[in-house]
Amino acid sequence: MLKNYLNLSRAQDLQNPKERFLYRCFEIFPGFLSWITLGGAFILSWLAPAIVAIFILIFDIYWLLRISYLSFHQIASYLKMKKHLRTNWLFKLEKIGNWKDIYHLIILPMYKEGIETVRPTCQALFDSNYPKQKIIVVLATEERAEKEAQKVAKQIEKEFGEKFFRFLITVHPKDLIGEIPGKGSNLNWAINQAKEKIIDPLKIPYQNIILSGFDIDTRIFPQYLACLTYYYLTTKLPQRTSYQPIPVYNNNIWQAPAFSRVIATSSTFWQMIQQERPEQLVTYSSHSMPFKIFEEIKYPSNLVSDDSRIFWKSYLHYNGDYRVLPLYYPVSMDSVVAKNLFRTIVNQYRQQRRWAWGVENIPYLFYNFLKNKKIPLREKIRHSLNILDGFWSWATAAFLIFFLGWLPLILGGEEFNVSLLSYSLPRLTGNIMTVAMIGMIVSAIISMSLLPPRPSGYSRWKNLSMVLQWLLLPITLIVFGAFPALDAQTRLMLNKPLGFWVTEKIRKSEIPNPKSETNPKF
């Protein structure tokens, strides 16, 4: 039965040698495809430079068209987000008779984050305009975080414990068999605890509970829960739907160095674009889902990419009858900031590599598509190509765009270098890439409109740096995009699994010479 394979994390989980070999082939394939692309480009630039030159021109034109297409979606998503922020969602809910029956179970997994990170998250929940008697907050701590985390949790409970319908602190035991220490396993434990200690004793109907798994730095905007409830009650098949807000990394954006701001804002823009392509949308980071989904299939606790795996697990469990509904409504999160620049660079790379480890979903999906005979073939092909293209582009596109144009000139030899094609190649590719900068300009304009007010202590010149930072985009795409993606794919290919690495959260009081911080808002 298919259900036996839904909890797979690695090829080693399979007992049958032939099936284990097949799964390993699927694990190898993404990295092999990326490396053969880059290696082939290098070798062919030497052996067949004219063919590579023609490929470069076609590839650059393709990316120009693709950037134009994505920029259009980025603008459309931004306009919808602004409209959603202006909408009075509580007023819209008043027209729905049973909305006050809906409870929100909010899980906040934390590790060693300080109270400067946890308190604003809980305060944002309290500042929500949704009735507090319908909000259950679970602060999910880790035993491996030791006493300091419990001290923070107890302080938060003291401040917020009486402000919600229920407030629960859970302690996820360390070294549980079959788990990978991280967000997913902590979430799974915390949800079970909430079910046993709150939901079942109070006999709250599962269909009346919306489960949200938020990163500990996630600050919701005042109407987020009302907006989520509205879509939950009005969408078709709400029990077969996950709900994805737009993550905006604004909490500490003024404190972050330029490269970190570019990466964080680029991540926001990519999620905005994906909202416009719901057929490709997968749950990411902070998201919401029906509690019934957890009860039926459980949350992944044995892998790193739990936020996307819960979607694919649900999609397979329901034989393709599951989707992600885009919420054009933001939640505010942290950019990567550490105690010094070098540590920030290292943390940024490690965070991107952890995100890129979502490539582990490719073998999982391919293998389960072979086992599942009920999902239509066209849907299997569509999802397979989408996820493969996404990770292949992540690892190779920046290299191909910024370096491939020069390889035939360097390796092609004298015969190619005296040809008209050799003379025209850098000019043509340069002109195409110049036109493609329209995407960067669109991003720069939108990013300025997303900024929260400049805190005191920062000069007006900081605003100028927020524009000029986009000149770093080519570097960030390679150093913090292609390299960590290729790193993750190579680890999967070599059977060197990546553990869950918790991104360090630094607040103003933890940074030397702190500046004042502004609440996230547009």
Secondary structure, 3 states (H helix, E strand, C coil): CHHHHCCCCCHHHCCCHHHHHHHHHHHHHHHHHHHHHHHHHHHHHHHCHHHHHHHHHHHHHHHHHHHHHHHHHHHHHHHHHHHHHHCCHHHHHCCCCCHHHCEEEEEEECCCCCHHHHHHHHHHHHCCCCCHHHEEEEEEEEHHHHHHHHHHHHHHHHHHCCCCCEEEEEEECCCCCCCCCCHHHHHHHHHHHHHHHHHHHHCCCHHHEEEEECCCCCEECCCHHHHHHHHHHHCCCHHHEEEEEEEECCCCCCCCCHHHHHHHHHHHHHHHHHHCCCCCCCCCCCEEEEHHHHHHHCCCCCCCCHHHHHHHHHHHHCCCCCEEEEEEEEEECCCCCCCCHHHHHHHHHHHHHHHHHHHHHHHHHHHHHHHCCCCCHHHHHHHHHHHHHHHHHHHHHHHHHHCCCCHHHHHCHHHHHCCHHHHHHHHHHHHHHHHHCHHHHHHHHHHHHHCCCCCCCCCCHHHHHHHHHHHHHHHHHHHHHHHHHHHHHHHHHCCCCCCCCCCCCCCHHHCCCCCCCCCCCC
